[in-house]
Amino acid sequence: MTYVVTDECVDVQDRSCVEECPVDCIYEGDRMMYINPDECVDCGRCEPVCPVTSIFHLEDLPADRAHFGPINAEFFGEIGSPGGARKIGRVGRDHPAVAGSAT
């Protein structure tokens, strides 16, 4: 299992979650952050520090945000699991569903 970033992060990107993550699995897109499901160790440290309540455990995603589970996973289709966000920096793109969404 893993944690998932949802729509409340779009155009906010506070980065408190990044600072709290012990495994550096939270990556920065253009408009929101994404948690790599292959790198997340399910520690839960990111969830309580999110100031906009955007992070949920995959099993606890509200029904109206359930589509963000696949969005987070699909975001890593091209970059895979680089082994830490600091290694690649800002990704420079978003999942198509986020890139085209209105704020």
Number of C-alpha atoms within 10 A of each C-alpha: 11 19 27 30 29 25 19 16 20 20 13 13 19 16 18 14 24 23 13 17 17 14 14 19 23 27 22 22 20 16 20 23 29 26 27 27 22 15 17 19 15 13 12 17 15 24 21 15 17 21 16 15 14 19 26 22 16 18 12 12 19 13 7 7 15 15 13 21 21 12 20 22 18 17 20 19 10 7 10 13 14 14 14 15 19 14 9 12 11 13 14 9 14 20 19 11 11 20 14 9 10 7 9
